[in-house]
Amino acid sequence: MADLRKATNLDEQVIAAVVRRTPDSANHRIVNVQQHFLEGILYTVLFEGVPDPAGNRPTFTNRVYVTRNAIETYGHDEALLQIVGARHSRSAYDVFANSDVVSGIIALIVTLFIVANFIVSYRTATLIPVPEYITSGWLLILGFYFGKASGRTD
């Protein structure tokens, strides 16, 4: 299947998708195109709806999200945000780019090391000497962690 984002008649396909969603609409026009919206293209299409009793045609907006395989039309931005947000989860890089996650992992590793050291010392009834640079490094990490946590205003 060809990539719909690269179709030569994509504008016509977008208008056709809006017409399929709202058959009684008229005067369709594309007012905005976001070429790099997540992994697709987001079109904003304005059109006029069914005339009211006075003969005035109200104006409506639809968002059309074009992905590799589909053209999806949304009448409300809330629906677009729910579906797109559910479809595009955070990557592993986004998770590990968070400093709280990294400091949590470091704290977990250090805690496991200390607990393992205590268990081995207890079972063998010997004291395992901890080098000074490990103690200093652990206290430095601990200081940065608690210093950062106390400096937050949220």
Disulfide bonds with the S-S distance in Angstrom:
none
